[in-house]
Amino acid sequence: MGSLGTENPGSNLSLKLLESTLAERDVDISQMSTLLTTLPPKQLATKGLAILNLSVSSCRTGLGSKTILELELDRAVSAEGQDIDLGSIRTGDIVKDRNSGNSNYDELIEAVVVKCTPKAINIAVEARFDDKLAQIDFNTGRLWLVKLTNSVTYKRMEYALNDLSRLESPSRLQSAVIGTLKPYIPECLPEVEFLDTSLNEPQRDAVKYALSETEVSIIHGPPGTGKTYTLIELIRQLVARGERVLVCGPSNISVDTILERLHSYFPGNKLVRLGHPARLLQANLIHSLDIVSKTCDSGQIIQDIRQEIDQNLSRVRKSKSGRERWQIYKDIGVLRKDYKEREKKVLTEIILDADVVVTTLHGAGSWSLKDAAKALAENNNERPLFPTIIIDEVSQSLEAQCWIPLISFPSSKRLILAGDNQQLPPTVKIEDEKYKRVLERTLFDRLVRHHGNNIKRLLSVQYRMHKDIMEFPSERLYEGKLVAAESVAERLLYDLPNVEKCDETEFPVVWIDTEGDDFYESIPEEKVTVATNQNTSEAYLVRDYVNKLTSAGVPQGLIGVISPYSAQVSLISKLLHDDYGAVEVSTVDGFQGREKDVIIISLVRSNAEHEIGFLKEERRLNVAMTRPKRHLCIIGNMETMAKGSEFTRDWANWAESFAEIIFPSLDDVLELMMKDI
């Protein structure tokens, strides 16, 4: 652990955050190491942690003069047209490129996944691995990718928190976030000429407050309330005032979502995306720093060197001699030095010319941004590189992550947070409650607790759910303040084209009550994950309900099935696969941020002890019950829920009064099961 001061304002906060973050890192690394050292490659692939039988199809030079390897399935061992099974490997993940003849993980080439498609996966390899790359014959070598813990992210959080502990004179913004300074609360809000005239009053109020002189503001956006639309207006307003804006999020997906919305308002080089887009839409790719650096006028100064490096990489791929490959990489190393110097100037120019820079919180600590800030300061420009920092999906972010941009750009004046603290917090693996409490307490929660609700603006009009679907989460979690927009308040499934009016389509909320010991849960013999509970009866009831919906004319693509337990998701997926393949099946956690016209929830828990496991987590259930637009079907034991926790008791009581209750019989379920025999 890095040394921490005890005198400075941020010391106590940074100490708690750093201890917990490093404890989480150790658990993360230990769990991954155990899997990598005890499981053979095929089992790692089955768990989604490895991709086997790959070969190099091409190589080129990427940002930072990294070598980009494009990998495809080896044609010798894969079927023609076969897609790559990515498992849990995503853009931005750290992987090790494992030669099938090498089993020592410490000696493997480390890389970052920069692009994923069904047919190919691109990885970026740093120059320090050239010697190891030279040992691989790209013509015959078969490779595996193995997922690792992202140690770079942990390092950047550690650096930021160590810097926080050493801040002797924090800025006003940093002091407000630490908690030693009360943010300015304006008596009246500025007049704003709105660019998007369709914004409702709560959205307009949030924009006005964020544009005021306050150092910190929070936009609280419950499900379906147009948080992203509000942020887009805010960003456009800030740019119209002459500001350059830094927009961050905890993941590539969160960043891509806002990038896609910004695309129509900013031309290519005025909106820049650092890092690697997870969604390969044209709207994302044309803004990526990699693409902009190749297409902008100043990018021509590095084009000739990049081409020369790429020509050498092409020679590497064709070479069958290890000695020859080693010499080629040595030549490439000489070219890289000049390339990096020229590229640094180009990237700085691009960032300084941009109006909006979008990146993950981790990416906010990149050298490209720090170089741009340094260049601005060296030109005696007192204006901050980013007067305003925006963090979207803050409730899914570790607070330690949020300090990366705040420490990297200490001259920033304003922080705008957006998210919903009633949905799931960031995922943590550590079970020690001492650390878990610190990690799951988000910056949103801490600032509201410290500074009060005055710094927060609630978006209260929701445009997703029928008013009856909205009612319980609104009353229980949002102080009854949510209002369904007129356009969605009464819409039902049978309002859709070619959908019949029937029992399954005329009610907004249905609860299929599996009360009784005939519908008890079970635990599979083969434990695939920690949370392995499943309920076979519920799974068959899900399939039956999907059948009734589709028979009434509801398209499969409008239906989502979610469950808190991965074993239940797996079971339901198998049951639906043949006849209902277009129905999306997911864990509750995996569906956060998504919506469907129909959501079927399989609660699984049904037992004599009324034990409900992590269904006690109100935020997980809130995510589950706020995904549907027109119809919510809950399948679960109402008695177990009523005696499980105060929240599930209130939910069950509410449903008894306001939902359509259906009581299946054991004979019904047995008949459904017999059809599979």
N, C-alpha and C positions, 0 to 999 in steps of 0.2 A: 504494500500500500504506500502511495506517495505521502510525503510529509504534509501535515496540516497545521496551519497556524491556530492560535487560540485567542488572538487579540482582535482580529478583524471582524466586521459585521456579519460576514457570510460563513464564519467558521463553524458555528453550531449546526446550521442547516446543512452545510457541505459534508460535515462529519457523518451525520445520520444517513444522508443520501449515498455517500461513498461507501460506507460500511455495508449497506444493504445491497447496493449495486454490485460490489465485488463478491458478496456472498452469493448473489444470484448467478453471477458469471461462473463461479466455482461449481455450483450445482449443474449449470447448463453444460459446462465442459465435461464434468464427471459423468453425467448421464450419456452424453454423446460418445465419450471415450469408451464407456462400458459396452455400448452397442457396437462400436466399430471394432473392438478387440475380441468380442465374444461371438459375433454373428458372421457367418460366411456371406459372400457377396450376394447370392441369390436371396437370402433372407433380408439383407439390407435393402435390396431392390423391392422386395415384397412390402416392406415397411415404408417405402417411398423415400429412402435415404441414399439410394444409389441408382445410377443408370449404367447398365452393362453393355458390352459389345458395341463400342463406338469406334469410329475411325475418323481421321482428319481429312476433311474435304477441301479446305482452303485455309490460308493464313494471310493476314494483312496487319497494317499498323493502325492502332487506335489512339485515343487521347492519352497523353502522358507517355507517348512512344511505346505503350504496352503492345505486346503481340496478341492479336485476336485470332484464336483458333476456332474455326467452324467445324463442329463435330456432327456426324450423321451415323445412323445405324450401319454397322458393317454389313455389306450386302452378302457376304459369305455365310452369315448366320441368321439373317432376318428375312422375313417374307417381303416380297415386292410390294411397295406401297405402304408398308407398315409404319405407323406413327410411333414416335418416341413416347414412352410412358415416363412423364416427368416426376411422378409421385409428388413429394412435398417440395421439390427443388424449384425455386422461383428466381426471377431476375433480382440481382443484388445479393444473392446467397454466396457464401464462401464455399468453394469446393476444392478437393484435391483430385488431381488428374492422375489416376493410378494405372500404370502400365501393368498389364495382366501378369507379367513375370515378377512384379515387385510387391511384396506384402508388408514392407516396413513403411508405415504411414509417415514417420518423421522424415523420410527421404523423398517424399512425393512432391510434385509440383502443385503449388497453391495458386488458385485463380478465383476470379469473380465472374459469376454468370451475368452476361450483359444483354443477352437476347434469347428468347425461347419461342420456337415455332413447332408445329406438329412434326416437322421433318428434320429440324436442325436445332442445335443449341450452341450459342457462341460464348466463349469464355475469354477473359482478358488476363494475360500472364505478364507479370512484371519482369524487367530485365534481369533481376537477380537470379531468375530461374533459367537463364539461357544455357548454362552448362548442363542442366538436367534435360532441357528440351533437345540439346544436341545428341543426347543418348537415345532418343526415340527415332526409330525408322518409321516415318509417316506412311511409307508404302505398305508395310507389313504389320506394324504395331497395332494391336487392339487395345483400346483404352476403356477405363471405367471412371465415372465421376462419383465421388463420395462426398456427401454434404457434411460440413463442419459447423461448429459454433462460430458465429460472426464476431471474432475477437477484435476486429477493427472498431466496430460500434462501441464495444465496452471500453476500448482504449480512449476513444474520443470523449466518452462520458467521464472517464477518470480524469483526463486532462482538464476538461471544463470544470469539474468539481474541485480539483486541486487549485486551479486558477481562482475560482470563487473564494476559496479559503484564504487566498493571499490578497484579496482586494482591500487595500487600505482606504481608498477613497472611491467607493462605488458611485456610479452616475445616479441621477434621480430615478431613472427607470430601473436600474439594478436594485437600488435601495427599496423601491416600491415592491419589487418582486421578492426581495429578501424578507421584507416586512418591517424594516426600520423606518420607512417613510410612508405616510398615508397618501394615496394617490389623490390628485386634485379632483374634486367633485364640482363640476360647473353648475352654477345657479340657473343658467339658461343655455339652451343648445343652439348651435350655429344654424343659420338659414342655409338650406341646401337646395340647389336646383337638380332634381333627380333625373338621371339619364334613363333609368328604367321606370317608366311611369306606372307600371303594373304592380309595383311593390305595395304591400298593405301597410297599415299604420304601425304595427309592432316592428316590421322590418325597417321602415323609415326611421323610427325612433332609435333603433339599434345602430343604424348608419350614422345618424346625427351624433349620437353619444360617442361613437368610436372616432369621429372626426373632430371632436372637441379637444380641449387642451389637456385632458386627462392622460396620465402616463399609461394606465392599464385599463382595458375594458374587456368584458366577456360577453360574447353573443351566445346565449343559451338556446340551442336549437333542438327541441324534441323531434321525434320521428315525423317526417313529412311536412315540416314547417318552413321549408325553403331556405335553409341555412346557407347553402352554396350560392343561391341566387343573391342573397343578401351580401355575401362576401364579394361576389363579382361586382356588384354596384359599388361597394366600398373601395375595392382596388381601382376601379375606373375613376372614382372621385379623387383618390390620392394621386393618381398619375396626372389627372387634369390639373392638379395643384402644383405639378412640377416635381413630384417625389418619385424616387425609385423605390420599389416595394419588394421585400423578400417574403415569399410565401412558403411555409414549411408544413410538412405533415409527417406522421410517424412511419408511413410505409409508402412504397412506390405506387400502390393502388390508390391511396388517399391523395397523393400528389397528382396522379394522372387524371383523377376525376375533376379536379379544379382546373387543370391545364386544358382539358377538352372544352370546358365552358368558356375559358378565357380566349381560346383560339380565334373566335370570330371577331374579337375586338382589337387584337394586336397583330400587326404583320410579323412575319417570321423572326426577324432579328430584334424586335422590340420585346418579345416574350421568349425567355430562354429557360430551358429545362436542364438543370444539372443532373447528372446520374443517368440511369438507364430506364427508359419507360417500360413498364410491365405490359401495358396494353399497346400492341403494335399498330395503332391507328395512325393514319397519315397526319392527323391533327397533332398527335404527340411527337412523331418523329421529326417533322420539319422544324420543331423548336428545340430539339436536343442540341446541346453544346457541340457534340461531335459533328452533327450535320451542318450546323451553322458555321463552324470553323472551316468546313470544306467548301462552303458555297459563298461565303462573304468575300468581299474584295480583298481584305487584308489577309485572308486565308491562303492566297496564292503564294505568299512568301515561304510557306512550308510545304507546298504541293510537290515541288521538285524533289525535296529530301524524302518525303513520304513515299514517292514513287520509287526512288532508289532503294529504300529499305524494303518495300514490298517486292521488288525484283529479287533482292537477296533472299527474302523469305520464301519466294517461289523456288529458288535454287535449293533451299533447305529441304523443302517438301519432296523434291525429286531425288535428292542425294541419298545414296545407300551407304555412304562411308561416314562413320562417326567422326573421324579426324577432319574430313572435309566440312561436315556440318559445324564442328567446333570453330573452325577458321572463319566460316561465313558469319557466325554469331559474333565473333571478335570484330569483324569488319562492321557489322551492324551497330555494335557498341560505340564505335567512333562516330558514326552518322547520328546516333541518338543524341549525343551531347549537343550538337548544333541544332538538332530538331527541337529539343526541349527549350532551349533559349528562345528560339523564334516562336515556338508555340505559346510560351508564356506571354509574350507581347500580344499575340493575336487574341488569346483568351481574355486578357485584361481589357483589351479594346472592345471586345464583344460585350463583356459584362458592363462596362462603363457606358456603352451605347444603349443598353437595354432599359426598358421601363419597368419590367416585372421579371424577377428571377424566381423560379420555382424549384424546390429541392426537398429531399427528405431532411429531417432534423439532423441526421447523421451527416448528410451532404453539406449542411451549413458550415461544417468545420473544414471544408476542402481548401486546399492550397490555392485553387483558382480564385475563390472569393477573397481570401486573405491577401493575395497578390494585388487584386483590384483595389482593395481598401488601402493598401500600402501605397500604390501608385497615386491614388487620389490625394492622400496626405502629403506625398512628396511634391505634388504640384501646388502646395499651400492652399488647397481647397478645404475650408473648414466645414463644409457641409458633409454630413455622414453619408457613407455609401448607401445605407438603408435607413432613412429616418424612421420608417415603420417596419416592424416585424410582425407578420401574421402567422399564427400557428393554428392550423385546422385540425379537427379531430383530436383536440388536446386531451380529452378524457380517455383516449386510447394510447396516450403517450406517457412514458415514464417521465417524472419530473426531471431526472438527470439528463434525459435527452433534450428537454426544453432549454436547458442551460447552455447547450452548445452554441446556438445563434446569439444568445444574450451575452456570452463571454467573448465570442468571436468578433462581435460588432458593438463594443462598449459605448460608442457614441450615438447609438440609436436612441430615439426620443420616445417612441410609442410602441407598446405591445398590445396586439389584439388577439385574444384567444377565442376560438369557436369550438363548440362541442356540446355534449350532453352527458352530465355526470350521473344520469339515471340509467345509462346503458353500460355495457360491460367495460370494466377497467382494462388496462394493459395486461396481457397474459404474462404471468410469472410462474416459474417452476418450483421455486423454493417453498418448503412447507413450514419452516420456522416462522411462527406468527410474529415474532419481534421484527423480522425483516420484511415479511409479507405485508404487514400493515403499512410500513413506510413506502414500499414500492407501489402498492395499490392506491395510496393516497395521491391523487393527481394534483397538478398545479392549479387546475380549476377549483378543486375542493379547498385546497389550502388558502388560496387567495380570498375566496368568498368567506371562509371561516375567519380569516384574519382581518379583512377590510369590510366585510358586510355585503349585503345584497345590492348596495348602491352602485357597485362597479359592474353589475350584471344587467343585461337586457334580455327578457324572455320573448322568443318568437312564439306567439300563442295561437296563430291560425294555422291549422294543419290541412293539407291538400291530398292526403292519402286515404284515410280510413272513413268508412261509414261511421256515423256518430255513435252507434251502439258499440262498435268495436273499440272506439276511442274512449268510451265513458269510464271504464274501470281504471286503466292506467292514468287517465287525466286526474280523476278524483284521488287516487292513492299516491301518485308520485309527482304530480305537477300542480298540487293545491287546487285542483278543479278549474284551472285557468285555460285549458286547451279548448278551442272552438273549432268545429268542423266547418270548412268552407262550404258555401251553399252548393258548389258544383259536385261535392263528394258526399255530403251529409246523408243523403237518402239513397244512394245508388246501390243496387243489388245485382246479384249474378244474372238474374233473368232479364235485366235491362240490356245485356250484351246481345249482339246480333245472333240469331239462330239458337239461342239458349231457351229451353222450355221452363215454364214456371212449375216447380214441384217442391217437395219438402226440402230438398237439398239446395235449392236456388232461391227460395223466397225469404229465408231467415239470415240475418247478418252473422249471428253467433249461434253455434250448435255445440253442445257438449254430449259426447257419447260416454255415458257413465259406466265404467267397468267395475263397479263396486261388487265385492264378494270374492271369496277365495278361489273361484273358478278362473280368475283372470290374474293370478299372482305373477310377479316378475320372476326372472331366473338369471343366473350368472353362467355364461358359457364356460365350458371346460377349458378351452384355449383362450387365455387372456391376451388380447391383442393390445389393449390399452389399459390404463389405470381404471377409467370409467367404463366398465364392461357390462353393466346391467342391460338386460333386454327383456322384452315382453312379447312373446310369440303371438298371443291372442290379439294384442293391440296391432301388431304388424298386419295380421290378416284383416282386421277391421279397417285399417288404412287402405288396403288394396280394394276392399269392397266399397268403401266410400269413394275412392277414385273412380271405380267402375260406374257408380251411380252418377257421379258428376259428368263424366265423359258421355255417358248414355243420354244425359239431358242436353248434350251439345256443348259443354264447356271444353274448349281446346286444352289438350294436355299441357301445352307450353305456358298456360296461365296458372297452373297449379304447382305449389311448392309444398313439400313435406319436410318438417324439421323435428328433431328430437335432441334432447340434451346429451344423449348417450351415443357414442360412436358405434357400439355393437348393434344398437337398434337401427341406426342409419344403414349399416351394412346389411342387416337382415331385410329391411324394407326395400333397399335397392335391389336385392336379389329377387324379391317377390314382384317388383314392378318392372324389372328389366325387359322381359319378353314382350309384354302387351302395352306397357305404359312408359316406354323409354324416354319420352320427352318431358315427363314429370321430373322436376328437379328435387333431389333428396339431399339433405345437408344437416350437419349439426346446427344448433341454435347459434353458436359462436361463429360458425362459418357463414351464416346468413346475415350477420349484422351489416347494416347499410343497404340491404336489398329489400325488394318488395315484390309481391305477386297479387293477382286478383284473389286467389284462394290460397290460404295457408292451413294445412292440417298439422296439428301438433300432437305427437305421440309422447306422453309424459313418462311412460314406462313404470314409474314407481307405484307398486301396489303390494302391500304387505300388512300382516297383522300388527306389526310394531308401529305402523304409520311413519316409517322412516322415509324421508324424501331426499336425502343426500344433498347434492349441490343445487337442488331446486329451491333450497332456502335462500339462494342468492337472488334477491328481488330484481336486480338489474338484468340477469339472464332471462327471467320470465318476462320482463318488460320488453326485451328485444323480441322474444318469441311472439308475444301477443300484439305487437305493433307492426308486424310485417305485412298483413293483408290489407287490400283495398276494399273488397266487397264482401268477403266471407271468411270467417274464422271457425274452424272445426277443431275442438279439443277432444282428444281421446285419452281418458285416464280415469283413475279411481277417485271419485269425488270425496269419499270418506277419508281416504289417505291424505288428500290435499287439505281437507277441513281440519285435520288433526296434526298436520305436518309443521306448520309455522303460522304466525299471525297473518302474514301476507297471503299465504295460500288459503287460509281459512276465509279471509275476507273475499278472496277471488271466488272460491266455491260458493259462498253465501250470495255473492252478487249474481253468479251464474244461475243459481236456483230461482232467482227472481226475474232475471232479464234474458236468459238464453233459452233456446229450445233444447230440452233434455231428452235424450234417447237412451233407453235401457236395452242393450243387446242381451240375448240369452246364450248360454253355453252351447245349446243345440245349434244356434245360428253360426257360431264360430266353428264348431266341429264340422258343420256342413261345408263351410268355406275351406277348411283344411283338407277335407276329403277329396276336393276337386283336384288337389295336387298329387294325390296318390295314384 
